[in-house]
Amino acid sequence: MSGQTYRIESESPIVSPLLPESGHAEIWLDDGELAVVVAAKSHTVPGGREIRVVHVPTGEVVFRKADERDREPGEGASVGVG
């Protein structure tokens, strides 16, 4: 994992149209901007779980979003960029 400094993570498997292989709870990437784009276009199975991008050397969460799929109306997920 040398050089892979960004981790996309969730409590549930992550599915993305931008990845050749989906279903992992962690995805490692070198490029922070790419990691944010992939996370933004992803969702979890089952839906409703948070997806985060973490800068591994510092532990800083640089992006987070709550998956809106399968969320009940009025549960109001927040999307934030750190």
N, CA and C atoms as an extended XYZ file, in Angstrom:
246
Properties=species:S:1:pos:R:3:atomname:S:1:resname:S:1:resid:I:1 pbc="F F F"
N         0.808       -1.189        0.000 N   MET     1
C         0.000        0.000        0.000 CA  MET     1
C         0.851        1.253        0.000 C   MET     1
N         2.058        1.125       -0.380 N   SER     2
C         2.979        2.248       -0.408 CA  SER     2
C         2.453        3.356       -1.311 C   SER     2
N         2.372        4.571       -0.783 N   GLY     3
C         1.941        5.711       -1.565 CA  GLY     3
C         0.439        5.913       -1.589 C   GLY     3
N        -0.336        4.947       -1.160 N   GLN     4
C        -1.787        5.099       -1.170 CA  GLN     4
C        -2.195        5.801        0.115 C   GLN     4
N        -2.356        7.111        0.013 N   THR     5
C        -2.521        7.919        1.213 CA  THR     5
C        -3.957        8.324        1.507 C   THR     5
N        -4.914        7.937        0.665 N   TYR     6
C        -6.312        8.267        0.909 CA  TYR     6
C        -7.130        6.989        0.968 C   TYR     6
N        -8.001        6.928        1.974 N   ARG     7
C        -8.848        5.753        2.142 CA  ARG     7
C       -10.306        6.192        2.098 C   ARG     7
N       -11.078        5.570        1.210 N   ILE     8
C       -12.525        5.732        1.208 CA  ILE     8
C       -13.047        4.617        2.098 C   ILE     8
N       -13.876        4.965        3.081 N   GLU     9
C       -14.316        3.950        4.034 CA  GLU     9
C       -15.785        4.113        4.381 C   GLU     9
N       -16.380        3.007        4.816 N   SER    10
C       -17.753        2.987        5.285 CA  SER    10
C       -17.944        1.771        6.172 C   SER    10
N       -19.013        1.774        6.941 N   GLU    11
C       -19.346        0.609        7.761 CA  GLU    11
C       -19.925       -0.515        6.907 C   GLU    11
N       -20.391       -0.190        5.704 N   SER    12
C       -21.007       -1.157        4.796 CA  SER    12
C       -20.239       -1.185        3.481 C   SER    12
N       -20.440       -2.223        2.672 N   PRO    13
C       -19.776       -2.278        1.366 CA  PRO    13
C       -20.126       -1.063        0.504 C   PRO    13
N       -19.125       -0.579       -0.232 N   ILE    14
C       -19.262        0.598       -1.083 CA  ILE    14
C       -19.405        0.141       -2.531 C   ILE    14
N       -20.379        0.738       -3.235 N   VAL    15
C       -20.610        0.438       -4.643 CA  VAL    15
C       -20.471        1.739       -5.417 C   VAL    15
N       -19.721        1.701       -6.531 N   SER    16
C       -19.505        2.897       -7.336 CA  SER    16
C       -19.413        2.534       -8.808 C   SER    16
N       -20.042        3.351       -9.674 N   PRO    17
C       -19.900        3.122      -11.113 CA  PRO    17
C       -18.496        3.467      -11.613 C   PRO    17
N       -17.694        4.121      -10.779 N   LEU    18
C       -16.346        4.531      -11.174 CA  LEU    18
C       -15.275        3.507      -10.822 C   LEU    18
N       -15.676        2.415      -10.188 N   LEU    19
C       -14.711        1.395       -9.774 CA  LEU    19
C       -14.923        0.109      -10.557 C   LEU    19
N       -13.833       -0.542      -10.952 N   PRO    20
C       -13.973       -1.810      -11.672 CA  PRO    20
C       -14.503       -2.927      -10.773 C   PRO    20
N       -14.290       -2.787       -9.482 N   GLU    21
C       -14.708       -3.803       -8.520 CA  GLU    21
C       -15.343       -3.098       -7.326 C   GLU    21
N       -16.565       -3.462       -7.006 N   SER    22
C       -17.268       -2.840       -5.886 CA  SER    22
C       -17.504       -3.858       -4.783 C   SER    22
N       -17.984       -3.372       -3.655 N   GLY    23
C       -18.362       -4.258       -2.567 CA  GLY    23
C       -17.389       -4.296       -1.408 C   GLY    23
N       -16.373       -3.440       -1.428 N   HIS    24
C       -15.413       -3.379       -0.331 CA  HIS    24
C       -15.808       -2.254        0.628 C   HIS    24
N       -15.470       -2.392        1.898 N   ALA    25
C       -15.749       -1.343        2.878 CA  ALA    25
C       -14.620       -0.321        2.940 C   ALA    25
N       -13.474       -0.626        2.298 N   GLU    26
C       -12.341        0.305        2.208 CA  GLU    26
C       -11.785        0.279        0.794 C   GLU    26
N       -11.435        1.466        0.295 N   ILE    27
C       -10.804        1.601       -1.017 CA  ILE    27
C        -9.626        2.547       -0.831 C   ILE    27
N        -8.456        2.150       -1.299 N   TRP    28
C        -7.236        2.945       -1.136 CA  TRP    28
C        -6.860        3.594       -2.461 C   TRP    28
N        -6.529        4.908       -2.417 N   LEU    29
C        -6.129        5.650       -3.608 CA  LEU    29
C        -4.971        6.588       -3.281 C   LEU    29
N        -4.208        6.937       -4.311 N   ASP    30
C        -3.096        7.881       -4.174 CA  ASP    30
C        -3.558        9.338       -4.250 C   ASP    30
N        -4.593        9.599       -5.026 N   ASP    31
C        -5.019       10.949       -5.365 CA  ASP    31
C        -6.230       11.357       -4.520 C   ASP    31
N        -6.082       12.412       -3.735 N   GLY    32
C        -7.157       12.869       -2.868 CA  GLY    32
C        -8.367       13.382       -3.625 C   GLY    32
N        -8.133       14.109       -4.721 N   GLU    33
C        -9.250       14.624       -5.507 CA  GLU    33
C       -10.040       13.481       -6.132 C   GLU    33
N        -9.333       12.480       -6.639 N   LEU    34
C        -9.995       11.307       -7.207 CA  LEU    34
C       -10.784       10.562       -6.129 C   LEU    34
N       -10.216       10.453       -4.948 N   ALA    35
C       -10.900        9.768       -3.847 CA  ALA    35
C       -12.214       10.468       -3.504 C   ALA    35
N       -12.218       11.795       -3.496 N   VAL    36
C       -13.438       12.546       -3.194 CA  VAL    36
C       -14.482       12.337       -4.292 C   VAL    36
N       -14.063       12.364       -5.557 N   VAL    37
C       -15.002       12.147       -6.664 CA  VAL    37
C       -15.613       10.754       -6.585 C   VAL    37
N       -14.774        9.746       -6.356 N   VAL    38
C       -15.275        8.372       -6.258 CA  VAL    38
C       -16.255        8.251       -5.088 C   VAL    38
N       -15.914        8.819       -3.952 N   ALA    39
C       -16.798        8.758       -2.784 CA  ALA    39
C       -18.126        9.467       -3.056 C   ALA    39
N       -18.062       10.615       -3.717 N   ALA    40
C       -19.275       11.381       -4.003 CA  ALA    40
C       -20.222       10.623       -4.926 C   ALA    40
N       -19.677        9.819       -5.816 N   LYS    41
C       -20.487        9.055       -6.776 CA  LYS    41
C       -20.837        7.660       -6.275 C   LYS    41
N       -20.499        7.343       -5.046 N   SER    42
C       -20.697        5.998       -4.506 CA  SER    42
C       -21.907        5.930       -3.587 C   SER    42
N       -22.341        4.705       -3.310 N   HIS    43
C       -23.371        4.459       -2.305 CA  HIS    43
C       -23.036        3.168       -1.570 C   HIS    43
N       -23.737        2.916       -0.493 N   THR    44
C       -23.464        1.728        0.317 CA  THR    44
C       -24.579        0.701        0.150 C   THR    44
N       -24.243       -0.538        0.458 N   VAL    45
C       -25.220       -1.629        0.450 CA  VAL    45
C       -25.154       -2.303        1.807 C   VAL    45
N       -26.186       -2.234        2.634 N   PRO    46
C       -27.439       -1.515        2.396 CA  PRO    46
C       -27.216       -0.007        2.430 C   PRO    46
N       -28.166        0.720        1.901 N   GLY    47
C       -28.058        2.171        1.819 CA  GLY    47
C       -28.169        2.843        3.175 C   GLY    47
N       -27.884        4.145        3.180 N   GLY    48
C       -28.046        4.930        4.395 CA  GLY    48
C       -26.815        5.048        5.267 C   GLY    48
N       -25.703        4.464        4.880 N   ARG    49
C       -24.476        4.537        5.680 CA  ARG    49
C       -23.598        5.693        5.201 C   ARG    49
N       -22.796        6.217        6.108 N   GLU    50
C       -21.874        7.299        5.776 CA  GLU    50
C       -20.682        6.761        4.993 C   GLU    50
N       -20.210        7.573        4.040 N   ILE    51
C       -18.988        7.291        3.289 CA  ILE    51
C       -18.021        8.427        3.588 C   ILE    51
N       -16.773        8.083        3.924 N   ARG    52
C       -15.762        9.082        4.287 CA  ARG    52
C       -14.498        8.894        3.448 C   ARG    52
N       -13.799       10.009        3.208 N   VAL    53
C       -12.455        9.964        2.635 CA  VAL    53
C       -11.509       10.452        3.721 C   VAL    53
N       -10.526        9.612        4.054 N   VAL    54
C        -9.578        9.914        5.124 CA  VAL    54
C        -8.183       10.080        4.534 C   VAL    54
N        -7.502       11.174        4.912 N   HIS    55
C        -6.086       11.340        4.581 CA  HIS    55
C        -5.328       10.529        5.625 C   HIS    55
N        -4.810        9.383        5.223 N   VAL    56
C        -4.286        8.396        6.168 CA  VAL    56
C        -3.130        8.918        7.027 C   VAL    56
N        -2.131        9.623        6.476 N   PRO    57
C        -1.016       10.062        7.330 CA  PRO    57
C        -1.441       10.947        8.504 C   PRO    57
N        -2.496       11.758        8.309 N   THR    58
C        -2.927       12.666        9.375 CA  THR    58
C        -4.185       12.186       10.097 C   THR    58
N        -4.935       11.279        9.481 N   GLY    59
C        -6.194       10.823       10.052 CA  GLY    59
C        -7.346       11.788        9.823 C   GLY    59
N        -7.098       12.866        9.080 N   GLU    60
C        -8.125       13.869        8.829 CA  GLU    60
C        -9.173       13.339        7.852 C   GLU    60
N       -10.445       13.522        8.197 N   VAL    61
C       -11.535       13.203        7.277 CA  VAL    61
C       -11.686       14.408        6.357 C   VAL    61
N       -11.365       14.236        5.069 N   VAL    62
C       -11.378       15.351        4.129 CA  VAL    62
C       -12.698       15.461        3.379 C   VAL    62
N       -13.519       14.410        3.438 N   PHE    63
C       -14.839       14.427        2.798 CA  PHE    63
C       -15.710       13.395        3.487 C   PHE    63
N       -16.978       13.726        3.644 N   ARG    64
C       -17.932       12.743        4.170 CA  ARG    64
C       -19.300       13.025        3.583 C   ARG    64
N       -20.056       11.963        3.391 N   LYS    65
C       -21.439       12.110        2.957 CA  LYS    65
C       -22.236       10.940        3.498 C   LYS    65
N       -23.501       11.195        3.765 N   ALA    66
C       -24.408       10.120        4.156 CA  ALA    66
C       -25.102        9.645        2.891 C   ALA    66
N       -25.127        8.356        2.680 N   ASP    67
C       -25.773        7.780        1.509 CA  ASP    67
C       -27.273        8.016        1.609 C   ASP    67
N       -27.859        8.612        0.598 N   GLU    68
C       -29.282        8.944        0.601 CA  GLU    68
C       -30.166        7.775        0.187 C   GLU    68
N       -29.620        6.732       -0.385 N   ARG    69
C       -30.432        5.597       -0.833 CA  ARG    69
C       -31.038        4.883        0.369 C   ARG    69
N       -32.255        4.452        0.221 N   ASP    70
C       -32.978        3.693        1.245 CA  ASP    70
C       -33.170        4.473        2.543 C   ASP    70
N       -33.024        5.777        2.501 N   ARG    71
C       -33.225        6.602        3.694 CA  ARG    71
C       -34.701        6.982        3.773 C   ARG    71
N       -35.251        6.929        4.952 N   GLU    72
C       -36.650        7.295        5.152 CA  GLU    72
C       -36.813        8.805        4.976 C   GLU    72
N       -37.955        9.241        4.410 N   PRO    73
C       -38.197       10.683        4.281 CA  PRO    73
C       -38.133       11.357        5.650 C   PRO    73
N       -37.498       12.515        5.686 N   GLY    74
C       -37.388       13.264        6.925 CA  GLY    74
C       -36.196       12.892        7.784 C   GLY    74
N       -35.389       11.918        7.354 N   GLU    75
C       -34.208       11.548        8.136 CA  GLU    75
C       -33.070       12.529        7.926 C   GLU    75
N       -33.159       13.376        6.911 N   GLY    76
C       -32.228       14.461        6.675 CA  GLY    76
C       -30.761       14.171        6.863 C   GLY    76
N       -30.130       13.652        5.862 N   ALA    77
C       -28.689       13.418        5.913 CA  ALA    77
C       -27.965       14.713        5.614 C   ALA    77
N       -26.809       14.880        6.201 N   SER    78
C       -26.016       16.067        5.913 CA  SER    78
C       -24.784       15.674        5.120 C   SER    78
N       -24.434       16.538        4.189 N   VAL    79
C       -23.238       16.331        3.388 CA  VAL    79
C       -22.264       17.421        3.774 C   VAL    79
N       -21.033       17.043        4.043 N   GLY    80
C       -20.057       18.038        4.451 CA  GLY    80
C       -18.709       17.795        3.833 C   GLY    80
N       -17.973       18.857        3.683 N   VAL    81
C       -16.597       18.763        3.215 CA  VAL    81
C       -15.740       19.349        4.309 C   VAL    81
N       -14.746       18.572        4.749 N   GLY    82
C       -13.914       19.004        5.874 CA  GLY    82
C       -12.682       19.697        5.486 C   GLY    82
